[in-house]
Amino acid sequence: MTKRKNVLLTAYAVNPFKGSEDGTGWNISLELAKSHNVFVVTRKNNQPEIDRFFKEQPDPLHKNMQFYYYDLPKWAMFWKHKLGERGYVLYFYLWQMFLPLFVKMKGIKPDLSHAVNFHSDSHPQFLWMLGKPVFWGPIGHHPPVPKDFIAPVYSRKNYMKDRMYNAVKFVMRNADPFYYISKWTAKRIFVINSGINDAVRANQNKIIVLPAVANEKVPVMEEVKKEEFTLLSIGRFVYMKGFDVTIRGFAKFYHQLKPAQRDHVKLKLVGKGEELATMQQLIREEGIESVTEIIKWVDKSEMDAIYRSASVFLFGSHEGAGMVVPEALSYGLPVVCFDNYGPGELCDDSCAIRIPYGKYNQSIVDFSRAIKVLYEDKEMYNSHAENAIKYAAKNFQWSSKADVISKAYALIK
């Protein structure tokens, strides 16, 4: 049994009522509290929701959690908003830099410290200043989107934006001496996919792959007869999410069907974002307006019915993660995605059809063929659906992720 330790967790984003980054901060903290005494340092704006959760859902486990709320001075907050995205990057950097001083002022005395989030792999951590063993992550980044999948569809401006984003991250990782200190001092570095260390370039022995995605609970699935074959995709309407591949792959599949079959096939897109107009234009161009439904971002409680109404999760994303994939798998939805470092590593061939990157038009053909296979081969579809639930239950529980982290802690004397 792992010895109980006093663990300092720094989590910029923590919210028990949200998913994504906030959910990672909360769930890792909560699960680690089962075997350790955790001291969580986070932003002040997270306190109301944390206090509300403790009040509404009391649990003896919460006694093992102490939260400390820390922000930079008001002038820093002013410039954070004034500078936009650059301000957020700078604020987070300085927030981490001065955090060790806050810890010492509060008299927190941990056995070890762990910088949990943001997930960015280009910002250093400064917990080594406390003189205790340091753990870092899960960290990660989005790799460059292949040129054929961005410039012709989303404009050269977005292509340059993507390349500039990655260039800035490269400079931050390679020109900042504190970044090198972060790598040297960290006992273990948790990364969200197997490709991250190609960018971080840390000692490989320190690297532990730990996707920062999980399901809070696996839904109880009931046998439901679905009248329609519904392809579902969820996410922000931005170039990185590859909704153009989703739409065009579906359209190519749809137009190959007989008229009678088309009456029972549908595409459902859930999300919002700056490329909504582009998505709507693509839908019109592909002639699938009558069978495509766009649902604006809905409350988390409403997603259950949407997932249960779907047959397949179609995801053309190029991102380095893909938090909706584990959720879709937990609902027994076979996944069609790229075989990449993001969604492609969150599933396997037992529950997904993963498409290798190739030329743009060939990828559209490959996506349409994958959909067709799942549509026509009922035996394969049923096998993938059953395996999806099993895969989600085995690989995407917060408790299992906390076990990986605790075992890493135990290796350090």
C-alpha positions in Angstrom: 0.0 0.0 0.0 1.3 3.5 -0.9 2.4 5.5 2.1 0.1 8.5 2.7 1.9 11.7 1.9 1.3 15.4 2.2 1.0 16.5 -1.4 0.9 20.1 -2.7 -1.0 20.3 -5.9 -1.0 23.5 -8.0 -4.0 23.7 -10.3 -4.7 27.0 -12.1 -8.1 25.7 -13.1 -10.3 23.6 -10.7 -14.1 23.3 -10.9 -16.1 20.3 -9.8 -19.0 21.4 -12.1 -17.0 21.6 -15.3 -15.1 19.3 -17.6 -11.9 19.8 -19.6 -9.0 21.6 -17.8 -11.2 22.5 -14.8 -12.4 18.9 -14.5 -8.9 17.5 -14.6 -7.8 19.7 -11.8 -10.7 18.8 -9.7 -10.9 15.0 -10.3 -7.1 14.4 -9.9 -7.2 16.4 -6.6 -10.3 14.4 -5.4 -8.9 11.0 -6.3 -5.5 11.7 -4.8 -7.2 12.7 -1.5 -8.2 9.1 -1.1 -4.6 8.1 -0.4 -2.9 11.4 0.5 -3.4 14.6 2.3 -3.7 17.2 -0.5 -3.1 20.9 -0.4 -4.5 22.5 -3.5 -3.4 26.0 -4.6 -5.7 27.5 -7.3 -7.2 30.8 -8.5 -9.6 32.8 -6.3 -12.3 32.7 -8.9 -12.6 28.9 -8.4 -13.6 29.3 -4.7 -17.4 29.9 -5.1 -17.9 26.7 -7.1 -15.7 24.6 -4.8 -17.5 25.9 -1.7 -20.8 25.2 -3.3 -19.8 21.6 -4.1 -18.7 20.9 -0.6 -22.0 22.3 0.7 -24.2 20.4 -1.7 -22.3 17.1 -1.8 -20.6 16.6 1.6 -18.2 13.7 1.8 -15.7 12.7 4.6 -13.1 12.5 1.8 -13.2 16.3 1.7 -11.4 16.5 5.0 -8.3 15.3 3.2 -8.4 18.4 0.9 -7.3 21.9 1.9 -7.7 24.6 -0.7 -5.7 27.8 -0.9 -6.7 30.7 -3.2 -4.1 32.8 -4.8 -4.0 35.5 -7.4 -1.5 38.1 -8.6 -2.0 41.8 -7.7 -4.8 43.7 -9.5 -2.4 45.4 -11.8 -1.5 42.0 -13.2 -5.1 41.1 -13.7 -5.6 44.4 -15.6 -2.9 43.6 -18.1 -4.1 40.0 -18.4 -7.3 41.2 -19.9 -5.8 44.2 -21.7 -3.3 42.0 -23.7 -5.9 39.3 -24.6 -4.4 35.8 -25.2 -0.8 37.0 -24.7 -1.9 38.4 -21.3 -3.3 35.0 -20.2 0.0 33.4 -21.1 2.0 36.0 -19.2 -0.3 35.9 -16.2 -0.1 32.1 -15.9 3.7 32.3 -16.2 4.0 34.8 -13.4 1.3 33.1 -11.3 3.5 30.0 -11.2 6.7 32.0 -10.7 5.5 33.6 -7.5 3.4 30.7 -6.2 6.3 29.2 -4.2 6.4 32.4 -2.2 2.7 32.2 -1.5 3.1 28.5 -0.3 5.9 29.5 2.1 3.9 32.5 3.5 0.9 30.1 4.1 3.2 27.7 6.0 2.3 24.7 3.8 4.9 22.0 4.3 4.4 19.2 1.7 6.4 16.0 1.2 6.3 16.6 -2.5 4.7 19.0 -5.0 2.9 18.5 -8.3 2.1 21.1 -10.9 -1.1 19.7 -12.4 -2.4 22.2 -15.0 -2.6 24.1 -17.4 -1.9 21.3 -19.8 0.5 23.4 -21.8 4.0 21.9 -22.3 5.6 25.3 -23.0 5.3 26.9 -19.6 7.8 26.0 -16.9 6.9 25.1 -13.4 8.7 26.7 -10.4 7.9 24.3 -7.6 11.6 23.2 -7.5 12.0 26.4 -5.4 10.4 24.6 -2.5 13.2 22.1 -2.2 10.9 19.0 -2.4 10.5 16.3 -5.1 8.5 17.8 -8.0 6.1 16.2 -10.4 4.8 17.9 -13.5 1.7 17.3 -15.6 -0.2 16.0 -17.4 1.2 18.4 -20.0 0.7 18.5 -23.7 0.1 20.6 -26.8 -1.7 20.4 -30.2 0.6 19.5 -33.0 0.6 21.5 -36.3 -2.4 20.8 -38.4 -1.3 19.3 -41.8 -1.2 22.0 -44.4 -3.7 20.3 -46.7 -6.2 20.2 -43.9 -6.2 23.9 -43.0 -5.1 26.3 -45.8 -7.5 25.3 -48.6 -10.5 25.0 -46.2 -10.0 27.6 -43.5 -7.8 30.2 -45.3 -4.1 30.9 -45.4 -4.5 33.2 -42.4 -5.5 30.3 -40.2 -2.6 28.3 -41.6 -0.2 31.1 -40.6 -1.9 31.4 -37.2 -1.4 27.7 -36.6 2.3 27.8 -37.6 2.9 31.0 -35.6 1.3 29.3 -32.5 3.7 26.3 -32.8 6.7 28.6 -33.5 6.0 30.6 -30.3 5.6 27.4 -28.3 8.9 26.1 -29.7 10.7 29.3 -28.7 9.2 29.1 -25.2 10.4 25.6 -24.8 13.9 26.2 -26.1 14.9 29.8 -25.1 13.7 29.9 -21.5 16.3 28.7 -18.9 13.5 28.1 -16.4 12.0 25.6 -18.8 15.3 23.6 -18.7 15.3 23.8 -14.9 11.7 22.5 -15.0 12.8 19.4 -16.9 15.9 18.8 -14.8 14.1 19.1 -11.5 10.9 17.1 -12.2 11.1 13.6 -10.9 8.4 12.5 -13.3 6.7 14.3 -16.2 3.2 13.2 -17.1 2.3 13.8 -20.8 -1.1 13.5 -22.5 0.2 11.5 -25.5 3.2 9.6 -26.7 4.4 12.3 -29.1 4.8 15.1 -26.5 8.3 14.3 -25.5 9.4 14.9 -29.1 8.8 18.6 -28.3 9.7 18.6 -24.6 12.9 16.6 -25.0 13.2 15.5 -21.4 14.9 12.4 -20.1 12.8 9.6 -21.4 13.0 7.7 -18.1 11.0 10.5 -16.5 8.1 10.4 -19.0 4.8 8.8 -18.2 2.0 8.9 -20.7 -1.2 9.8 -18.9 -4.0 11.2 -21.1 -5.8 14.0 -19.2 -9.2 12.7 -20.1 -11.6 10.4 -18.2 -15.2 9.9 -17.5 -16.7 10.9 -14.1 -19.0 7.8 -14.3 -19.8 5.2 -16.9 -23.5 5.4 -17.8 -25.6 2.3 -17.5 -26.5 1.4 -21.0 -29.8 -0.1 -21.9 -30.7 -1.8 -25.1 -32.4 0.9 -27.3 -33.6 0.3 -30.8 -32.5 3.2 -32.9 -34.6 4.0 -35.9 -31.9 6.2 -37.5 -28.2 5.7 -38.2 -26.9 8.9 -36.6 -23.4 10.1 -36.9 -22.5 12.4 -34.0 -19.6 14.9 -33.7 -19.0 17.3 -30.8 -16.6 20.2 -30.3 -15.7 23.8 -31.0 -16.1 24.9 -34.6 -12.5 25.8 -35.1 -10.0 24.5 -37.8 -8.2 22.2 -35.4 -11.4 20.1 -34.8 -11.6 19.1 -38.5 -15.3 19.4 -38.9 -14.8 19.8 -42.6 -13.5 16.2 -42.7 -16.5 15.1 -40.6 -19.0 16.8 -42.9 -17.4 15.8 -46.2 -16.8 12.2 -45.1 -20.4 11.9 -44.1 -21.6 13.5 -47.3 -19.6 11.1 -49.5 -21.1 8.2 -47.6 -24.6 9.6 -47.7 -24.7 10.2 -51.4 -23.7 6.6 -52.1 -26.8 5.3 -50.4 -30.0 4.3 -52.0 -32.9 6.8 -51.6 -34.7 4.5 -49.2 -31.6 4.2 -47.0 -31.1 8.0 -46.9 -34.3 8.4 -45.0 -32.8 6.8 -42.0 -29.3 8.4 -41.9 -28.5 11.6 -40.1 -25.5 13.8 -39.1 -25.6 15.6 -35.8 -23.1 18.3 -34.9 -22.9 19.8 -31.4 -20.9 22.9 -30.8 -20.2 26.5 -31.5 -17.3 28.6 -32.6 -15.8 31.0 -35.1 -16.0 28.6 -38.0 -19.8 28.1 -37.8 -20.4 29.9 -41.0 -17.8 27.8 -42.8 -19.5 24.6 -41.5 -22.9 25.8 -42.7 -21.5 26.6 -46.1 -19.9 23.2 -46.4 -23.1 21.5 -45.5 -24.9 23.5 -48.2 -22.2 22.7 -50.8 -22.4 19.0 -50.0 -26.1 18.9 -50.3 -26.8 17.5 -46.9 -28.8 20.3 -45.3 -31.9 18.2 -44.9 -30.1 15.4 -42.9 -27.7 17.6 -40.9 -28.6 19.1 -37.5 -26.4 21.7 -35.7 -27.1 21.9 -32.0 -25.7 24.9 -30.2 -23.6 24.1 -27.1 -25.9 22.6 -24.5 -25.7 22.0 -20.8 -23.8 18.9 -19.7 -27.0 17.3 -18.3 -28.5 17.4 -21.8 -25.7 15.5 -23.5 -26.8 12.2 -22.1 -29.8 12.0 -24.5 -27.8 13.2 -27.4 -25.2 10.5 -26.9 -27.9 7.8 -26.5 -29.5 8.9 -29.8 -26.3 8.4 -31.8 -24.9 5.3 -33.6 -21.3 6.3 -34.4 -19.0 9.1 -33.1 -17.4 10.7 -36.2 -14.4 12.9 -35.3 -12.0 14.5 -37.8 -10.0 16.3 -35.2 -6.3 17.0 -35.4 -5.8 18.0 -31.8 -3.4 16.4 -29.3 -6.2 15.2 -27.0 -9.9 14.8 -27.6 -11.9 14.8 -24.4 -15.1 13.8 -26.0 -13.7 10.5 -27.3 -13.8 8.7 -23.9 -17.3 10.0 -23.3 -18.5 8.7 -26.7 -16.9 5.3 -26.0 -18.6 5.1 -22.6 -21.9 5.3 -24.5 -21.0 2.4 -26.7 -20.4 4.5 -29.8 -17.8 3.1 -32.2 -15.3 5.9 -33.2 -14.1 7.0 -36.6 -11.1 9.3 -36.3 -7.6 10.0 -37.5 -4.8 7.7 -36.4 -2.9 10.5 -34.7 -1.4 11.5 -31.4 -4.8 12.9 -30.2 -8.0 11.0 -30.7 -6.2 8.1 -32.3 -4.4 7.3 -29.0 -7.6 7.4 -27.0 -9.1 4.3 -28.6 -7.9 1.1 -30.4 -8.9 -1.1 -33.3 -11.4 -3.0 -31.1 -13.7 0.0 -30.8 -12.6 2.4 -33.5 -11.6 2.7 -37.1 -8.6 5.0 -37.2 -7.7 6.7 -40.5 -4.0 7.3 -41.3 -3.1 10.7 -42.6 -2.8 11.0 -46.4 -3.8 13.4 -49.1 -6.9 15.4 -48.1 -9.3 13.9 -50.7 -8.1 10.4 -49.9 -8.8 11.0 -46.2 -12.4 12.0 -47.1 -12.8 8.8 -49.0 -11.3 6.8 -46.1 -13.7 8.4 -43.6 -16.7 7.6 -45.8 -15.6 4.0 -46.3 -15.2 3.6 -42.5 -18.7 4.9 -42.0 -20.0 2.5 -44.7 -18.4 -0.5 -43.0 -20.0 0.3 -39.7 -23.4 0.9 -41.5 -23.4 -2.3 -43.5 -21.5 -4.8 -41.3 -23.8 -5.3 -38.3 -21.6 -7.9 -36.7 -18.6 -5.6 -36.7 -20.7 -2.7 -35.5 -22.0 -4.6 -32.5 -18.5 -5.8 -31.6 -17.1 -2.3 -31.8 -20.0 -0.9 -29.7 -19.6 -3.5 -27.0 -15.8 -3.1 -26.9 -16.2 0.7 -26.7 -17.9 0.4 -23.3 -15.3 -2.0 -22.1 -12.4 0.2 -23.3 -13.9 3.3 -21.6 -14.4 1.4 -18.3 -10.8 0.1 -18.4 -8.9 3.2 -19.5 -10.8 6.3 -18.6 -11.5 6.2 -14.9 -10.1 9.1 -12.7 -9.3 6.5 -10.0 -6.9 4.6 -12.3 -5.2 7.8 -13.3 -4.7 8.7 -9.6 -3.2 5.2 -9.1 -0.6 5.9 -11.8 0.3 9.2 -10.2 0.5 7.6 -6.7 2.7 4.8 -7.9 5.0 7.5 -9.4 5.1 9.3 -6.1 6.0 6.1 -4.2 9.0 5.5 -6.4 10.7 8.7 -5.1 12.3 8.5 -1.8 
